[in-house]
Amino acid sequence: MMRGMGNMQGMMKQMQKMQKEMMKEQEALNEKEFIGRSTNDLVKVVFSGDKTMKSMKINPELIDPEDPDMLQDMIILAVNDALTTISKETEQTMGKYTKGLPGF
C-alpha cells in the first residue's frame, strides 16, 4: 500500500518539474521576436511569442490613397505570416509536453 503512495509522489514531482520546464519555455517563446512579411517585404510586422504586435514597417510606395485595399491586404498578409510562424514554433516547442496527455 505504501509503495503506491511513493509512486504517486514521484509522479507529482515529475509533473511539477515538467510544469516548470513548460513555463520556462513558454516565457522564452513569449520574449522571442517573430517577423511577418507580406509580398516583397512591403509590410513587415514584429510580434512577440505571446502574439502581441510590437512594430510595423510599411514601405512608403505602398501608401497609395487611391488603393487602400492593397495596403490592407499586405498588412493582413504580414500579420498572418507572423501568427502562423508563432503557432508553428509554439507547437514544436510545447508539443512535446502535450503529446499523450489527456485533454490536450
C-alpha positions as CSV (number, residue, x, y, z in Angstrom):
1,M,0.0,0.0,0.0
2,M,2.8,2.5,0.9
3,R,4.7,1.8,-2.3
4,G,1.8,3.1,-4.3
5,M,1.9,6.4,-2.4
6,G,5.6,6.7,-3.2
7,N,4.9,6.3,-6.9
8,M,2.2,8.9,-6.6
9,Q,4.6,11.4,-5.0
10,G,7.3,10.6,-7.6
11,M,4.7,11.3,-10.4
12,M,3.7,14.6,-8.7
13,K,7.3,15.7,-8.5
14,Q,7.8,14.7,-12.2
15,M,4.7,16.7,-13.2
16,Q,5.9,19.8,-11.2
17,K,9.3,19.6,-12.9
18,M,7.6,19.3,-16.3
19,Q,5.3,22.3,-15.5
20,K,8.3,24.4,-14.5
21,E,10.1,23.5,-17.8
22,M,6.9,24.3,-19.8
23,M,6.6,27.7,-18.1
24,K,10.3,28.5,-18.8
25,E,9.9,27.5,-22.5
26,Q,6.7,29.5,-22.8
27,E,8.4,32.5,-21.3
28,A,11.3,32.2,-23.7
29,L,8.8,31.9,-26.6
30,N,6.9,35.0,-25.4
31,E,10.1,37.0,-25.3
32,K,11.2,35.9,-28.8
33,E,10.5,38.1,-31.8
34,F,8.7,36.8,-34.8
35,I,8.7,38.7,-38.1
36,G,5.9,38.5,-40.5
37,R,6.3,39.7,-44.1
38,S,4.0,40.4,-47.0
39,T,4.9,40.0,-50.6
40,N,8.2,41.7,-51.4
41,D,8.6,42.7,-47.7
42,L,6.3,45.7,-48.4
43,V,4.9,45.3,-45.0
44,K,6.9,43.9,-42.1
45,V,5.5,43.3,-38.6
46,V,7.2,42.2,-35.5
47,F,5.3,40.1,-32.8
48,S,6.4,38.6,-29.6
49,G,5.6,35.0,-29.0
50,D,2.5,35.8,-27.0
51,K,1.0,37.3,-30.2
52,T,1.5,40.9,-29.2
53,M,2.4,43.2,-32.1
54,K,5.5,45.2,-31.3
55,S,6.1,47.1,-34.6
56,M,5.0,47.5,-38.2
57,K,7.0,48.9,-41.1
58,I,5.2,49.9,-44.3
59,N,7.1,50.6,-47.4
60,P,6.1,54.2,-48.4
61,E,5.5,53.1,-52.0
62,L,2.6,51.1,-50.7
63,I,0.8,54.1,-49.3
64,D,-1.5,55.0,-52.2
65,P,-4.6,56.9,-51.3
66,E,-6.2,55.6,-54.5
67,D,-5.6,52.0,-53.5
68,P,-6.1,51.4,-49.7
69,D,-7.2,47.8,-50.4
70,M,-3.7,46.9,-51.5
71,L,-2.2,48.2,-48.2
72,Q,-4.8,46.4,-46.2
73,D,-4.1,43.2,-48.0
74,M,-0.4,43.5,-47.4
75,I,-0.9,44.2,-43.7
76,I,-3.2,41.2,-43.3
77,L,-0.6,39.0,-45.2
78,A,2.2,40.1,-42.9
79,V,0.2,39.7,-39.7
80,N,-1.0,36.3,-40.7
81,D,2.6,35.3,-41.7
82,A,3.8,36.2,-38.2
83,L,1.0,34.5,-36.4
84,T,1.5,31.3,-38.4
85,T,5.2,31.3,-37.5
86,I,4.4,31.8,-33.8
87,S,1.8,28.9,-33.9
88,K,4.2,26.5,-35.6
89,E,7.1,27.3,-33.2
90,T,4.8,27.1,-30.2
91,E,3.5,23.7,-31.4
92,Q,7.1,22.5,-31.9
93,T,8.3,23.8,-28.6
94,M,5.3,23.0,-26.4
95,G,4.0,20.0,-28.4
96,K,6.5,17.6,-26.6
97,Y,4.8,18.4,-23.3
98,T,1.2,17.8,-24.5
99,K,1.8,14.6,-26.5
100,G,0.0,11.8,-24.9
101,L,-1.5,13.9,-22.1
102,P,-5.3,13.7,-21.9
103,G,-7.2,16.9,-22.6
104,F,-4.7,18.4,-24.9
